[in-house]
Structures are given as C-alpha cells and as structure tokens.
Amino acid sequence: MTAERRALLGDHEAAKRLTDAGVLVPCMCGRTPKEHGPEDWKPTFYDPDSGGDPVSIECECGINFSIWSYDYYKTRLAWNTRTPILSAEELQRLEENT
C-alpha cells in the first residue's frame, strides 16, 4: 500500500512523511488540489495593502481549505491528515452502542 493511500485511510505517520516530502494527498473528490499563498495575492480596492492571504488549498470541485496560517508546512500537514477509517467491527460496535 502506498504512503498516499495510507494517509487517505487515516495513517497520520504516512501523512507526516508526505508533508515532509512536500506532497499533497488528493482531494476527497479524487482530483489533485492546488496550493495558493501570499505570493498569489494582488491588491484590490477593498484590500489594497494587507500583503496577502494565508496559505490555502483549493480544488476544481469547489473545496477551499485553509487553517489561516502563512506556514505552508502546517497547512499541508492539516490537509494531508485525515480521520482514520473505521473497520467493519468498529462500525458495528458504534451502531450497537447508539
């Protein structure tokens, strides 16, 4: 199993390794997201001098993800870290307890 697949299934160590390598895991829709940072900012009438928006990750499907940080590493790590997927047994135990 690839590190990317492991990260998508909730392996936080795999997510950290991918983040250290500068890799973004695919969007939930399966497409490759794009990263935007302060250097993509252009002054507007309403925001002439802020210097730029925080780092964000966007996909063609419409998802726009940001932790409102200017740190690329922290934003990538937050994007790459997914919730672990439960096994069938774990799901059954949850259903029994609700």
N, CA, C and O atoms as CSV, one atom per row, in Angstrom:
chain,resi,resn,atom,element,x,y,z
A,1,MET,N,N,0.841,-1.165,0.000
A,1,MET,CA,C,0.000,0.000,0.000
A,1,MET,C,C,0.898,1.244,0.000
A,1,MET,O,O,1.878,1.312,0.742
A,2,THR,N,N,0.555,2.213,-0.832
A,2,THR,CA,C,1.374,3.419,-0.944
A,2,THR,C,C,1.161,4.334,0.262
A,2,THR,O,O,0.161,4.228,0.972
A,3,ALA,N,N,2.114,5.225,0.476
A,3,ALA,CA,C,2.007,6.193,1.576
A,3,ALA,C,C,0.791,7.097,1.366
A,3,ALA,O,O,0.123,7.480,2.326
A,4,GLU,N,N,0.512,7.431,0.115
A,4,GLU,CA,C,-0.642,8.272,-0.185
A,4,GLU,C,C,-1.937,7.574,0.218
A,4,GLU,O,O,-2.806,8.187,0.837
A,5,ARG,N,N,-2.065,6.314,-0.125
A,5,ARG,CA,C,-3.262,5.541,0.228
A,5,ARG,C,C,-3.377,5.421,1.750
A,5,ARG,O,O,-4.464,5.556,2.311
A,6,ARG,N,N,-2.238,5.165,2.411
A,6,ARG,CA,C,-2.245,5.037,3.871
A,6,ARG,C,C,-2.694,6.353,4.525
A,6,ARG,O,O,-3.449,6.341,5.498
A,7,ALA,N,N,-2.223,7.486,3.983
A,7,ALA,CA,C,-2.628,8.788,4.526
A,7,ALA,C,C,-4.126,9.014,4.332
A,7,ALA,O,O,-4.800,9.523,5.228
A,8,LEU,N,N,-4.645,8.637,3.171
A,8,LEU,CA,C,-6.072,8.797,2.908
A,8,LEU,C,C,-6.921,7.937,3.839
A,8,LEU,O,O,-8.066,8.281,4.135
A,9,LEU,N,N,-6.363,6.822,4.300
A,9,LEU,CA,C,-7.084,5.934,5.212
A,9,LEU,C,C,-6.900,6.327,6.675
A,9,LEU,O,O,-7.423,5.658,7.567
A,10,GLY,N,N,-6.159,7.407,6.926
A,10,GLY,CA,C,-6.043,7.925,8.283
A,10,GLY,C,C,-4.738,7.647,8.990
A,10,GLY,O,O,-4.644,7.867,10.198
A,11,ASP,N,N,-3.721,7.170,8.281
A,11,ASP,CA,C,-2.412,6.922,8.898
A,11,ASP,C,C,-1.684,8.259,9.045
A,11,ASP,O,O,-1.215,8.825,8.058
A,12,HIS,N,N,-1.592,8.757,10.267
A,12,HIS,CA,C,-1.007,10.078,10.496
A,12,HIS,C,C,0.499,10.109,10.245
A,12,HIS,O,O,1.036,11.149,9.864
A,13,GLU,N,N,1.178,8.999,10.450
A,13,GLU,CA,C,2.620,8.947,10.161
A,13,GLU,C,C,2.862,9.062,8.654
A,13,GLU,O,O,3.789,9.749,8.225
A,14,ALA,N,N,2.038,8.397,7.858
A,14,ALA,CA,C,2.161,8.499,6.397
A,14,ALA,C,C,1.873,9.931,5.953
A,14,ALA,O,O,2.538,10.447,5.054
A,15,ALA,N,N,0.892,10.570,6.573
A,15,ALA,CA,C,0.573,11.960,6.239
A,15,ALA,C,C,1.758,12.870,6.539
A,15,ALA,O,O,2.059,13.775,5.761
A,16,LYS,N,N,2.426,12.637,7.657
A,16,LYS,CA,C,3.595,13.454,8.015
A,16,LYS,C,C,4.735,13.231,7.032
A,16,LYS,O,O,5.400,14.187,6.632
A,17,ARG,N,N,4.973,11.970,6.634
A,17,ARG,CA,C,6.042,11.690,5.657
A,17,ARG,C,C,5.756,12.380,4.325
A,17,ARG,O,O,6.665,12.943,3.716
A,18,LEU,N,N,4.512,12.342,3.870
A,18,LEU,CA,C,4.154,13.014,2.622
A,18,LEU,C,C,4.315,14.525,2.760
A,18,LEU,O,O,4.791,15.189,1.838
A,19,THR,N,N,3.922,15.063,3.901
A,19,THR,CA,C,4.059,16.502,4.138
A,19,THR,C,C,5.526,16.902,4.137
A,19,THR,O,O,5.890,17.929,3.564
A,20,ASP,N,N,6.374,16.095,4.778
A,20,ASP,CA,C,7.814,16.372,4.789
A,20,ASP,C,C,8.385,16.378,3.376
A,20,ASP,O,O,9.337,17.105,3.092
A,21,ALA,N,N,7.803,15.565,2.486
A,21,ALA,CA,C,8.258,15.498,1.095
A,21,ALA,C,C,7.609,16.579,0.230
A,21,ALA,O,O,7.934,16.696,-0.952
A,22,GLY,N,N,6.690,17.377,0.805
A,22,GLY,CA,C,6.034,18.443,0.049
A,22,GLY,C,C,4.901,17.967,-0.832
A,22,GLY,O,O,4.530,18.650,-1.786
A,23,VAL,N,N,4.342,16.796,-0.528
A,23,VAL,CA,C,3.283,16.197,-1.346
A,23,VAL,C,C,1.921,16.483,-0.726
A,23,VAL,O,O,1.763,16.412,0.493
A,24,LEU,N,N,0.935,16.805,-1.566
A,24,LEU,CA,C,-0.448,16.941,-1.122
A,24,LEU,C,C,-1.212,15.690,-1.532
A,24,LEU,O,O,-1.101,15.244,-2.673
A,25,VAL,N,N,-1.991,15.116,-0.607
A,25,VAL,CA,C,-2.826,13.974,-0.983
A,25,VAL,C,C,-3.998,14.504,-1.804
A,25,VAL,O,O,-4.331,15.686,-1.709
A,26,PRO,N,N,-4.628,13.649,-2.611
A,26,PRO,CA,C,-5.742,14.109,-3.439
A,26,PRO,C,C,-6.906,14.645,-2.607
A,26,PRO,O,O,-7.043,14.349,-1.420
A,27,CYS,N,N,-7.721,15.430,-3.266
A,27,CYS,CA,C,-8.940,15.953,-2.665
A,27,CYS,C,C,-9.897,14.786,-2.401
A,27,CYS,O,O,-9.686,13.683,-2.905
A,28,MET,N,N,-10.929,15.027,-1.626
A,28,MET,CA,C,-11.926,13.998,-1.361
A,28,MET,C,C,-12.635,13.561,-2.639
A,28,MET,O,O,-13.151,12.446,-2.712
A,29,CYS,N,N,-12.661,14.435,-3.650
A,29,CYS,CA,C,-13.296,14.094,-4.925
A,29,CYS,C,C,-12.367,13.282,-5.824
A,29,CYS,O,O,-12.804,12.746,-6.842
A,30,GLY,N,N,-11.080,13.185,-5.454
A,30,GLY,CA,C,-10.117,12.413,-6.233
A,30,GLY,C,C,-9.191,13.246,-7.103
A,30,GLY,O,O,-8.211,12.725,-7.636
A,31,ARG,N,N,-9.484,14.530,-7.256
A,31,ARG,CA,C,-8.640,15.392,-8.081
A,31,ARG,C,C,-7.435,15.893,-7.290
A,31,ARG,O,O,-7.393,15.798,-6.064
A,32,THR,N,N,-6.460,16.428,-8.017
A,32,THR,CA,C,-5.262,16.985,-7.394
A,32,THR,C,C,-5.519,18.445,-7.019
A,32,THR,O,O,-5.859,19.247,-7.889
A,33,PRO,N,N,-5.364,18.805,-5.741
A,33,PRO,CA,C,-5.598,20.194,-5.328
A,33,PRO,C,C,-4.419,21.093,-5.676
A,33,PRO,O,O,-3.322,20.623,-5.977
A,34,LYS,N,N,-4.672,22.396,-5.626
A,34,LYS,CA,C,-3.621,23.388,-5.868
A,34,LYS,C,C,-3.441,24.213,-4.606
A,34,LYS,O,O,-4.391,24.485,-3.872
A,35,GLU,N,N,-2.200,24.601,-4.376
A,35,GLU,CA,C,-1.844,25.378,-3.195
A,35,GLU,C,C,-1.674,26.842,-3.589
A,35,GLU,O,O,-1.066,27.148,-4.615
A,36,HIS,N,N,-2.213,27.741,-2.772
A,36,HIS,CA,C,-2.075,29.178,-3.010
A,36,HIS,C,C,-1.558,29.832,-1.738
A,36,HIS,O,O,-1.921,29.442,-0.628
A,37,GLY,N,N,-0.709,30.828,-1.919
A,37,GLY,CA,C,-0.134,31.507,-0.766
A,37,GLY,C,C,-0.143,33.007,-0.930
A,37,GLY,O,O,-0.740,33.527,-1.872
A,38,PRO,N,N,0.510,33.707,-0.024
A,38,PRO,CA,C,0.531,35.167,-0.058
A,38,PRO,C,C,1.094,35.726,-1.362
A,38,PRO,O,O,0.731,36.826,-1.779
A,39,GLU,N,N,1.982,34.968,-2.004
A,39,GLU,CA,C,2.576,35.468,-3.249
A,39,GLU,C,C,1.562,35.526,-4.390
A,39,GLU,O,O,1.817,36.187,-5.397
A,40,ASP,N,N,0.412,34.846,-4.257
A,40,ASP,CA,C,-0.635,34.886,-5.285
A,40,ASP,C,C,-1.568,36.084,-5.111
A,40,ASP,O,O,-2.418,36.339,-5.965
A,41,TRP,N,N,-1.413,36.813,-4.017
A,41,TRP,CA,C,-2.300,37.927,-3.692
A,41,TRP,C,C,-2.023,39.130,-4.580
A,41,TRP,O,O,-0.873,39.428,-4.901
A,42,LYS,N,N,-3.087,39.816,-4.971
A,42,LYS,CA,C,-2.962,41.066,-5.718
A,42,LYS,C,C,-3.826,42.111,-5.008
A,42,LYS,O,O,-4.931,41.794,-4.566
A,43,PRO,N,N,-3.341,43.349,-4.892
A,43,PRO,CA,C,-4.129,44.373,-4.206
A,43,PRO,C,C,-5.457,44.630,-4.920
A,43,PRO,O,O,-5.542,44.569,-6.147
A,44,THR,N,N,-6.474,44.915,-4.139
A,44,THR,CA,C,-7.781,45.282,-4.686
A,44,THR,C,C,-8.230,46.575,-4.022
A,44,THR,O,O,-7.575,47.077,-3.109
A,45,PHE,N,N,-9.335,47.102,-4.482
A,45,PHE,CA,C,-9.890,48.316,-3.896
A,45,PHE,C,C,-10.199,48.097,-2.416
A,45,PHE,O,O,-9.964,48.980,-1.590
A,46,TYR,N,N,-10.727,46.912,-2.084
A,46,TYR,CA,C,-11.123,46.622,-0.701
A,46,TYR,C,C,-9.959,46.158,0.171
A,46,TYR,O,O,-10.038,46.231,1.398
A,47,ASP,N,N,-8.897,45.691,-0.438
A,47,ASP,CA,C,-7.741,45.177,0.311
A,47,ASP,C,C,-6.456,45.641,-0.376
A,47,ASP,O,O,-5.758,44.836,-0.993
A,48,PRO,N,N,-6.140,46.936,-0.273
A,48,PRO,CA,C,-5.004,47.462,-1.021
A,48,PRO,C,C,-3.633,47.170,-0.424
A,48,PRO,O,O,-2.631,47.266,-1.133
A,49,ASP,N,N,-3.558,46.813,0.869
A,49,ASP,CA,C,-2.230,46.739,1.474
A,49,ASP,C,C,-2.041,45.646,2.529
A,49,ASP,O,O,-1.140,45.763,3.359
A,50,SER,N,N,-2.849,44.602,2.525
A,50,SER,CA,C,-2.703,43.589,3.586
A,50,SER,C,C,-1.471,42.720,3.375
A,50,SER,O,O,-0.946,42.148,4.331
A,51,GLY,N,N,-1.011,42.615,2.148
A,51,GLY,CA,C,0.187,41.820,1.888
A,51,GLY,C,C,-0.083,40.388,1.495
A,51,GLY,O,O,0.845,39.660,1.144
A,52,GLY,N,N,-1.315,39.971,1.545
A,52,GLY,CA,C,-1.623,38.632,1.059
A,52,GLY,C,C,-2.483,37.810,1.987
A,52,GLY,O,O,-2.555,38.048,3.192
A,53,ASP,N,N,-3.124,36.849,1.392
A,53,ASP,CA,C,-3.978,35.930,2.125
A,53,ASP,C,C,-3.144,34.791,2.682
A,53,ASP,O,O,-2.060,34.513,2.167
A,54,PRO,N,N,-3.629,34.124,3.726
A,54,PRO,CA,C,-2.916,32.955,4.249
A,54,PRO,C,C,-2.865,31.841,3.202
A,54,PRO,O,O,-3.559,31.898,2.187
A,55,VAL,N,N,-2.049,30.846,3.457
A,55,VAL,CA,C,-1.933,29.699,2.554
A,55,VAL,C,C,-3.271,28.975,2.513
A,55,VAL,O,O,-3.909,28.773,3.546
A,56,SER,N,N,-3.692,28.587,1.311
A,56,SER,CA,C,-4.923,27.816,1.165
A,56,SER,C,C,-4.706,26.723,0.132
A,56,SER,O,O,-3.805,26.800,-0.704
A,57,ILE,N,N,-5.546,25.713,0.209
A,57,ILE,CA,C,-5.519,24.603,-0.739
A,57,ILE,C,C,-6.890,24.554,-1.376
A,57,ILE,O,O,-7.905,24.489,-0.683
A,58,GLU,N,N,-6.920,24.587,-2.717
A,58,GLU,CA,C,-8.182,24.626,-3.446
A,58,GLU,C,C,-8.232,23.518,-4.478
A,58,GLU,O,O,-7.205,23.072,-4.990
A,59,CYS,N,N,-9.452,23.081,-4.773
A,59,CYS,CA,C,-9.661,22.046,-5.778
A,59,CYS,C,C,-10.706,22.535,-6.777
A,59,CYS,O,O,-11.502,23.422,-6.470
A,60,GLU,N,N,-10.696,21.951,-7.971
A,60,GLU,CA,C,-11.667,22.301,-9.008
A,60,GLU,C,C,-13.100,22.022,-8.570
A,60,GLU,O,O,-14.032,22.651,-9.071
A,61,CYS,N,N,-13.287,21.081,-7.637
A,61,CYS,CA,C,-14.636,20.713,-7.198
A,61,CYS,C,C,-15.268,21.790,-6.318
A,61,CYS,O,O,-16.468,21.739,-6.049
A,62,GLY,N,N,-14.478,22.759,-5.869
A,62,GLY,CA,C,-15.012,23.852,-5.070
A,62,GLY,C,C,-14.535,23.882,-3.633
A,62,GLY,O,O,-14.792,24.855,-2.924
A,63,ILE,N,N,-13.850,22.850,-3.186
A,63,ILE,CA,C,-13.337,22.841,-1.813
A,63,ILE,C,C,-12.219,23.867,-1.685
A,63,ILE,O,O,-11.313,23.923,-2.516
A,64,ASN,N,N,-12.294,24.670,-0.641
A,64,ASN,CA,C,-11.260,25.649,-0.330
A,64,ASN,C,C,-10.890,25.430,1.130
A,64,ASN,O,O,-11.720,25.635,2.015
A,65,PHE,N,N,-9.657,25.016,1.391
A,65,PHE,CA,C,-9.204,24.638,2.728
A,65,PHE,C,C,-8.114,25.590,3.190
A,65,PHE,O,O,-7.165,25.862,2.456
A,66,SER,N,N,-8.253,26.096,4.413
A,66,SER,CA,C,-7.218,26.948,4.992
A,66,SER,C,C,-7.277,26.837,6.508
A,66,SER,O,O,-8.355,26.700,7.085
A,67,ILE,N,N,-6.120,26.894,7.146
A,67,ILE,CA,C,-6.075,26.968,8.607
A,67,ILE,C,C,-5.696,28.394,9.024
A,67,ILE,O,O,-5.344,28.630,10.180
A,68,TRP,N,N,-5.768,29.332,8.096
A,68,TRP,CA,C,-5.478,30.743,8.300
A,68,TRP,C,C,-4.068,30.958,8.827
A,68,TRP,O,O,-3.837,31.744,9.747
A,69,SER,N,N,-3.127,30.233,8.213
A,69,SER,CA,C,-1.718,30.336,8.576
A,69,SER,C,C,-0.921,30.695,7.326
A,69,SER,O,O,-1.327,30.374,6.209
A,70,TYR,N,N,0.196,31.351,7.519
A,70,TYR,CA,C,1.097,31.649,6.408
A,70,TYR,C,C,2.181,30.586,6.281
A,70,TYR,O,O,3.107,30.736,5.484
A,71,ASP,N,N,2.073,29.536,7.046
A,71,ASP,CA,C,3.050,28.447,7.069
A,71,ASP,C,C,2.590,27.327,6.130
A,71,ASP,O,O,1.590,26.657,6.389
A,72,TYR,N,N,3.333,27.134,5.038
A,72,TYR,CA,C,2.976,26.096,4.065
A,72,TYR,C,C,2.990,24.707,4.698
A,72,TYR,O,O,2.102,23.896,4.436
A,73,TYR,N,N,3.996,24.431,5.528
A,73,TYR,CA,C,4.123,23.095,6.120
A,73,TYR,C,C,2.908,22.753,6.984
A,73,TYR,O,O,2.343,21.667,6.854
A,74,LYS,N,N,2.505,23.672,7.865
A,74,LYS,CA,C,1.366,23.407,8.754
A,74,LYS,C,C,0.075,23.221,7.966
A,74,LYS,O,O,-0.751,22.377,8.315
A,75,THR,N,N,-0.101,24.007,6.904
A,75,THR,CA,C,-1.308,23.878,6.090
A,75,THR,C,C,-1.317,22.550,5.353
A,75,THR,O,O,-2.348,21.879,5.305
A,76,ARG,N,N,-0.175,22.156,4.772
A,76,ARG,CA,C,-0.094,20.852,4.092
A,76,ARG,C,C,-0.360,19.706,5.062
A,76,ARG,O,O,-1.084,18.765,4.736
A,77,LEU,N,N,0.229,19.786,6.256
A,77,LEU,CA,C,0.039,18.722,7.244
A,77,LEU,C,C,-1.434,18.606,7.642
A,77,LEU,O,O,-1.958,17.499,7.762
A,78,ALA,N,N,-2.095,19.734,7.843
A,78,ALA,CA,C,-3.518,19.702,8.189
A,78,ALA,C,C,-4.345,19.107,7.050
A,78,ALA,O,O,-5.278,18.345,7.306
A,79,TRP,N,N,-4.022,19.439,5.798
A,79,TRP,CA,C,-4.732,18.888,4.641
A,79,TRP,C,C,-4.480,17.387,4.517
A,79,TRP,O,O,-5.408,16.618,4.267
A,80,ASN,N,N,-3.244,16.979,4.689
A,80,ASN,CA,C,-2.879,15.572,4.490
A,80,ASN,C,C,-3.361,14.661,5.613
A,80,ASN,O,O,-3.467,13.452,5.409
A,81,THR,N,N,-3.655,15.204,6.789
A,81,THR,CA,C,-4.067,14.387,7.930
A,81,THR,C,C,-5.569,14.156,7.868
A,81,THR,O,O,-6.359,15.087,8.022
A,82,ARG,N,N,-5.950,12.907,7.640
A,82,ARG,CA,C,-7.366,12.544,7.534
A,82,ARG,C,C,-7.783,11.716,8.736
A,82,ARG,O,O,-6.947,11.124,9.418
A,83,THR,N,N,-9.059,11.681,8.982
A,83,THR,CA,C,-9.600,10.885,10.082
A,83,THR,C,C,-9.465,9.411,9.742
A,83,THR,O,O,-9.773,9.007,8.621
A,84,PRO,N,N,-9.009,8.600,10.690
A,84,PRO,CA,C,-8.895,7.162,10.414
A,84,PRO,C,C,-10.252,6.555,10.058
A,84,PRO,O,O,-11.277,6.897,10.647
A,85,ILE,N,N,-10.233,5.654,9.086
A,85,ILE,CA,C,-11.447,4.957,8.670
A,85,ILE,C,C,-11.661,3.772,9.598
A,85,ILE,O,O,-10.728,3.021,9.884
A,86,LEU,N,N,-12.886,3.608,10.064
A,86,LEU,CA,C,-13.204,2.527,10.984
A,86,LEU,C,C,-13.347,1.198,10.252
A,86,LEU,O,O,-13.772,1.152,9.098
A,87,SER,N,N,-12.992,0.136,10.931
A,87,SER,CA,C,-13.190,-1.206,10.381
A,87,SER,C,C,-14.669,-1.575,10.519
A,87,SER,O,O,-15.418,-0.886,11.212
A,88,ALA,N,N,-15.088,-2.656,9.866
A,88,ALA,CA,C,-16.473,-3.111,9.948
A,88,ALA,C,C,-16.852,-3.436,11.393
A,88,ALA,O,O,-17.967,-3.152,11.832
A,89,GLU,N,N,-15.914,-4.032,12.123
A,89,GLU,CA,C,-16.188,-4.381,13.521
A,89,GLU,C,C,-16.373,-3.126,14.376
A,89,GLU,O,O,-17.255,-3.080,15.234
A,90,GLU,N,N,-15.546,-2.119,14.142
A,90,GLU,CA,C,-15.663,-0.877,14.902
A,90,GLU,C,C,-16.985,-0.177,14.598
A,90,GLU,O,O,-17.622,0.360,15.505
A,91,LEU,N,N,-17.404,-0.177,13.323
A,91,LEU,CA,C,-18.689,0.418,12.957
A,91,LEU,C,C,-19.841,-0.313,13.633
A,91,LEU,O,O,-20.779,0.317,14.122
A,92,GLN,N,N,-19.774,-1.641,13.661
A,92,GLN,CA,C,-20.827,-2.431,14.287
A,92,GLN,C,C,-20.920,-2.115,15.783
A,92,GLN,O,O,-22.017,-1.977,16.324
A,93,ARG,N,N,-19.771,-2.001,16.447
A,93,ARG,CA,C,-19.773,-1.654,17.871
A,93,ARG,C,C,-20.387,-0.278,18.109
A,93,ARG,O,O,-21.114,-0.082,19.082
A,94,LEU,N,N,-20.096,0.676,17.223
A,94,LEU,CA,C,-20.689,2.004,17.355
A,94,LEU,C,C,-22.203,1.946,17.201
A,94,LEU,O,O,-22.933,2.574,17.967
A,95,GLU,N,N,-22.674,1.191,16.208
A,95,GLU,CA,C,-24.114,1.076,15.973
A,95,GLU,C,C,-24.808,0.399,17.147
A,95,GLU,O,O,-25.932,0.767,17.492
A,96,GLU,N,N,-24.166,-0.572,17.760
A,96,GLU,CA,C,-24.752,-1.272,18.907
A,96,GLU,C,C,-24.860,-0.361,20.119
A,96,GLU,O,O,-25.767,-0.522,20.934
A,97,ASN,N,N,-23.961,0.579,20.246
A,97,ASN,CA,C,-23.934,1.465,21.413
A,97,ASN,C,C,-24.794,2.709,21.249
A,97,ASN,O,O,-24.887,3.514,22.175
A,98,THR,N,N,-25.422,2.884,20.097
A,98,THR,CA,C,-26.256,4.086,19.900
A,98,THR,C,C,-27.715,3.758,19.881
A,98,THR,O,O,-28.547,4.652,19.725
